[in-house]
Amino acid sequence: MTTSTVKTNLLGLTQPEMEKFFDSIGEKRFRAGQVMKWIHHFGVDDFDAMTNVSKALRDKLKAIAEIRGPEVVSEDISTDGTRKWVVRVASGSCVETVYIPQGKRGTLCVSSQAGCALDCSFCSTGKQGFNSNLTAAEVIGQVWIANKSFGSVPATVDRAITNVVMMGMGEPLLNFDNVIAAMHLMMDDLGYGISKRRVTLSTSGVVPMIDELAKHIDVSLALSLHAPNDALRNQLVPINKKYPLKMLLESCQRYMATLGEKRVLTIEYTMLKDINDKVEHAVEMIELLKNTPCKINLIPFNPFPHSGYERPSNNAIRRFQDQLHQAGYNVTVRTTRGEDIDAACGQLVGQVMDRTRRSERYIAGRELNAADDLPLIAVNRI
């Protein structure tokens, strides 16, 4: 009886891991660099296309290895140039990746999990429940797919993707090892050569892993804050009950202190009408962040069905921004992009095979509220 050999997927291997792989099959370590360039610089997934690799080695690789990214289910292009890919991962779930062009900058928003375990009340991803962590190959595979779609292979200096943000579906710090490996590939010259200043990890506040992060990598950090006090943040971002604001900001300050290049924390703040958009909230925020060098991104809420929240008025957003400006903060209001293809911030849902039954509870609550003709009260349970 014959048994099939599980092939090693080379797409998600970092340079040290690739060198170890070639060591393990009795080949020279320099082969790692050759193969990585073919994969990431040229978008190649066929060993026979690697013309500077001997035929004997190509045949060996075909027998024991593969280069396999996630399956592209669909690609949509917004009227504003934003693109969204839906890709299927090994668990059977689908996740979403979004590309946002702005002038000479092109930012790719990458997912780290199928669904999300944190259930922030205003985020449609959280309402899909949680299925699985993505592998390193599935995380970096999103960059690989997007890069190829723009014809950015062979790699050139003038690239479509200049920035990558781990702000897609999932909490990146709850898939720590795979996300770290993928971000190393994003920055590696044998990978995508993106500056560490232009690779950003966004977290809702997993404090122990923020502290661990500094031991492994020096990417930029963004904090999904969304509330200026613990009482409100407990409602909007349930993980705050475990890691409250004082503890969270201290961990962010420790991480930023390790970077040492006058880099500052990015604060992400989704604005919800009559919930966290009042002037008094801005005043609280000024006090909260007074010892934390940062820049602030205000994100007007992007509606999704039955969320129970609304977008604030432009006047409310402007008042909030002006209050922060007057206190000396660098504040931008994020322009909504890709809304016509459901690619705006907070709208990513994918197709998650939910293991938590949260999506089932959310749909049941939605139907109950619809039957009673009442506004939906979002469920905030992890």
C-alpha positions in Angstrom: 0.0 0.0 0.0 1.4 3.4 -0.9 1.1 6.5 1.2 1.1 10.0 -0.3 3.7 12.5 0.9 2.6 15.8 2.2 4.4 18.4 0.3 6.1 21.4 2.0 4.5 24.7 0.9 7.4 27.0 0.3 5.3 30.2 -0.1 5.2 30.9 3.7 8.8 30.1 4.6 11.0 32.9 5.8 14.6 33.0 4.7 15.9 31.1 7.7 13.2 28.5 7.3 13.9 28.2 3.6 17.6 27.7 4.2 16.8 25.0 6.8 14.5 23.3 4.3 17.3 23.1 1.7 19.7 21.9 4.3 17.3 19.1 5.2 17.2 17.9 1.6 21.0 18.0 1.2 21.1 21.1 -0.9 23.2 24.3 -0.6 21.7 27.1 1.5 22.0 29.7 -1.3 19.3 27.9 -3.2 16.9 29.4 -0.6 17.5 32.9 -2.0 17.1 31.7 -5.6 13.8 30.1 -4.9 12.5 33.0 -2.8 13.2 35.4 -5.6 11.2 33.3 -8.0 8.3 33.0 -5.7 8.0 36.6 -4.4 9.8 38.7 -7.0 8.4 36.9 -10.0 5.2 35.3 -8.7 6.2 31.9 -9.9 4.4 28.8 -8.7 5.9 26.3 -11.2 9.4 24.9 -10.4 10.0 24.3 -14.1 10.0 28.1 -14.6 13.0 28.5 -12.3 15.6 28.6 -15.1 18.7 29.2 -12.8 17.9 26.0 -10.9 19.2 22.7 -12.2 16.7 20.3 -13.7 17.7 17.6 -11.1 16.8 20.0 -8.2 13.6 21.1 -10.0 12.5 17.5 -10.2 13.4 16.9 -6.6 11.4 20.0 -5.5 8.4 18.9 -7.6 8.3 15.6 -5.7 8.5 17.1 -2.1 7.4 20.7 -2.3 4.8 23.1 -3.7 4.1 26.8 -4.0 0.4 27.2 -3.2 -1.4 30.4 -2.4 -5.1 30.7 -1.3 -7.7 30.1 -4.0 -9.1 33.3 -5.5 -12.8 33.1 -5.4 -13.6 36.6 -6.7 -12.0 40.0 -7.4 -14.1 43.2 -7.3 -13.0 46.7 -8.3 -14.7 49.7 -6.9 -15.5 52.9 -8.8 -12.8 54.6 -6.7 -10.1 52.1 -7.7 -10.2 50.0 -4.5 -10.0 46.3 -5.1 -11.2 43.4 -3.0 -10.3 39.8 -3.3 -12.2 36.9 -1.6 -9.9 34.0 -1.1 -10.6 30.5 0.2 -8.2 29.1 2.8 -7.5 25.5 3.8 -10.3 25.4 6.5 -12.9 26.0 3.7 -13.7 29.5 4.9 -13.2 32.6 2.8 -11.4 35.7 3.9 -11.1 39.1 2.2 -8.1 41.3 1.2 -8.4 44.9 0.2 -6.2 47.2 -1.9 -6.6 51.0 -1.5 -4.8 53.3 -4.0 -4.1 56.9 -2.9 -1.8 59.0 -5.0 1.6 57.3 -5.2 0.7 55.0 -2.3 -1.0 51.7 -2.5 -2.0 50.1 0.7 -2.9 46.4 1.0 -5.2 45.4 3.9 -4.4 41.8 4.8 -6.5 39.3 6.9 -4.9 37.1 9.6 -7.9 34.9 10.6 -11.0 33.4 9.2 -13.5 35.4 11.2 -12.5 36.9 14.6 -12.7 35.8 18.2 -13.0 39.3 19.7 -16.5 40.3 18.6 -16.1 44.1 18.6 -19.7 45.3 18.5 -19.4 47.6 15.5 -17.4 45.3 13.2 -19.1 43.0 10.7 -16.2 40.5 10.7 -16.8 39.8 14.4 -20.5 38.9 13.7 -19.3 36.1 11.4 -17.8 34.2 14.3 -14.4 32.5 14.2 -13.1 29.5 12.3 -9.3 29.3 12.1 -6.0 31.0 12.1 -4.5 31.5 8.6 -1.1 29.8 7.9 1.9 32.0 7.1 1.4 30.9 3.4 -2.2 32.1 3.5 -1.3 35.4 5.1 1.6 36.2 2.7 -0.3 34.6 -0.1 -2.7 37.6 -0.1 0.3 39.9 -0.9 1.5 37.4 -3.5 -1.9 37.3 -5.2 -2.4 41.1 -5.2 1.2 41.7 -6.4 0.7 39.4 -9.4 -2.7 40.9 -10.2 -1.1 44.3 -10.8 1.5 42.9 -13.1 4.2 43.9 -10.5 6.3 40.9 -11.5 9.2 41.0 -12.2 9.6 43.1 -9.1 10.3 46.8 -9.8 11.0 49.8 -7.7 7.8 51.5 -8.8 5.4 49.0 -7.2 1.6 49.0 -6.8 1.8 47.9 -3.2 3.8 50.3 -1.1 2.2 49.6 2.3 0.8 46.6 4.0 -1.5 46.8 7.1 -2.6 43.8 9.1 -6.1 45.3 9.5 -8.2 42.8 7.6 -10.3 40.0 9.1 -9.1 38.8 12.5 -6.9 39.8 15.4 -3.3 39.4 14.2 -1.8 39.0 17.7 -4.0 35.9 18.2 -2.2 34.3 15.2 1.2 35.4 16.4 3.7 33.1 14.8 2.2 33.0 11.4 1.7 36.7 11.2 5.3 37.4 12.4 6.6 35.0 9.7 4.5 36.7 7.0 5.5 40.2 8.0 9.2 39.2 7.9 8.6 38.1 4.3 6.9 41.4 3.5 10.1 43.3 4.7 12.7 40.8 3.4 14.6 41.9 0.3 14.1 38.3 -1.0 10.4 38.8 -0.3 8.7 42.1 -1.0 11.3 44.6 0.4 8.7 46.8 2.1 10.1 49.2 4.7 9.4 48.4 8.3 7.7 51.8 8.6 5.3 50.8 5.9 4.2 47.4 7.4 1.7 48.0 10.2 0.1 45.6 12.7 -3.2 46.7 14.1 -4.4 45.2 17.4 -7.5 45.5 19.5 -5.3 45.2 22.6 -3.9 41.7 23.3 -1.4 43.0 25.9 0.9 40.0 26.5 1.4 39.6 22.8 2.2 43.3 22.3 5.0 42.8 24.8 6.1 39.7 23.0 6.1 41.5 19.6 9.2 43.6 20.4 11.2 40.4 20.8 10.5 39.4 17.2 10.0 42.4 14.9 9.9 46.2 14.6 6.9 46.9 12.4 4.7 49.9 13.0 1.9 49.5 15.5 -1.8 50.7 15.4 -4.2 50.4 18.3 -7.9 50.0 17.6 -9.0 52.3 20.5 -12.6 53.3 19.7 -13.4 54.6 23.2 -11.7 57.0 25.6 -12.8 55.3 28.8 -13.0 51.7 30.1 -16.8 51.7 30.7 -17.5 52.5 27.0 -14.6 50.4 25.6 -15.9 47.4 27.6 -19.1 47.6 25.6 -17.5 48.2 22.2 -14.3 46.1 22.4 -14.9 43.3 24.9 -11.3 42.3 25.3 -10.9 45.6 27.2 -12.5 43.8 30.2 -9.4 41.6 30.4 -6.8 44.3 29.4 -8.1 47.7 30.4 -6.9 51.0 28.9 -4.1 51.8 31.4 -2.5 48.4 31.0 -3.0 48.5 27.2 -1.4 52.0 26.7 1.5 51.1 28.9 2.2 48.0 26.8 2.0 50.1 23.6 4.4 52.7 25.1 6.8 49.9 25.9 6.7 48.5 22.4 7.1 52.0 20.7 10.1 52.7 23.0 11.9 49.8 21.4 11.7 51.3 17.9 13.8 54.3 18.7 13.3 56.1 15.4 10.8 58.8 16.4 8.0 56.5 15.2 4.7 57.0 16.9 1.7 54.8 17.7 -1.3 55.1 15.4 -4.7 55.4 17.1 -7.6 54.0 15.2 -11.0 55.4 16.4 -14.2 54.3 14.7 -16.8 57.1 15.2 -20.4 55.9 16.1 -23.3 58.4 16.2 -24.3 59.4 19.7 -22.0 56.7 21.1 -18.4 57.9 21.1 -18.5 61.1 18.9 -19.3 63.8 21.4 -16.9 66.7 22.3 -16.7 65.3 25.9 -15.3 62.0 24.4 -12.6 64.0 22.6 -11.7 65.8 25.8 -11.4 62.4 27.6 -9.3 61.1 24.7 -6.9 64.1 25.0 -6.4 63.3 28.7 -6.1 59.5 28.0 -3.3 60.0 25.4 -1.4 62.8 27.0 1.6 60.6 27.7 1.4 58.6 24.5 3.0 60.1 21.4 0.6 59.2 18.6 -1.2 60.2 15.5 -5.0 59.7 15.3 -7.1 58.2 12.5 -10.8 59.0 12.9 -12.9 56.4 11.0 -16.6 57.3 10.3 -18.6 54.2 10.9 -19.3 52.2 7.7 -22.8 50.7 8.0 -23.6 47.1 7.5 -27.1 45.4 7.9 -28.6 45.4 11.3 -25.5 46.7 13.1 -27.5 49.0 15.4 -25.1 51.8 14.8 -25.0 54.9 12.5 -22.4 57.2 11.0 -22.0 60.5 12.8 -22.8 63.7 10.9 -20.0 65.5 9.2 -20.4 68.4 11.7 -19.9 66.0 14.6 -16.8 64.5 13.0 -15.4 67.9 12.3 -16.0 69.1 15.9 -14.3 66.0 17.3 -11.3 66.5 15.0 -11.0 70.2 15.8 -11.0 69.5 19.5 -8.1 67.0 19.1 -6.3 69.4 16.7 -6.5 72.2 19.3 -4.8 70.0 21.8 -1.9 69.5 19.4 -2.7 66.1 17.9 -2.0 65.0 14.3 -5.5 63.9 13.3 -6.9 62.7 10.0 -10.4 61.6 9.0 -10.2 58.4 7.0 -12.0 58.7 3.7 -14.4 55.9 3.1 -13.2 53.7 0.2 -14.6 50.7 -1.6 -18.0 51.0 0.0 -19.8 49.9 -3.2 -18.0 46.5 -3.0 -18.3 46.2 0.8 -14.6 46.8 1.2 -14.7 49.7 3.6 -13.2 49.5 7.1 -15.4 47.3 9.3 -17.3 45.8 6.4 -15.2 42.7 5.7 -17.2 39.5 6.3 -15.9 36.8 4.1 -17.6 33.4 4.3 -16.7 32.0 7.7 -17.6 28.4 8.8 -18.2 29.6 12.3 -17.1 27.3 15.1 -18.3 29.7 17.9 -22.0 29.8 16.9 -21.7 33.6 17.3 -23.0 34.2 13.8 -26.0 31.9 14.6 -26.8 34.0 17.7 -26.4 37.3 15.8 -28.7 36.2 13.0 -31.3 35.0 15.5 -31.1 38.3 17.3 -31.4 40.2 14.0 -34.5 38.2 13.1 -36.1 38.7 16.5 -35.5 42.5 16.3 -36.9 42.6 12.8 -40.0 40.7 13.9 -40.5 43.2 16.8 -39.6 46.2 14.6 -37.0 47.3 17.1 -33.4 48.5 16.6 -30.9 45.7 17.0 -28.8 45.7 20.2 -25.5 44.2 19.3 -24.4 41.1 21.3 -21.1 41.7 23.0 -19.9 38.2 23.9 -16.5 36.6 23.2 
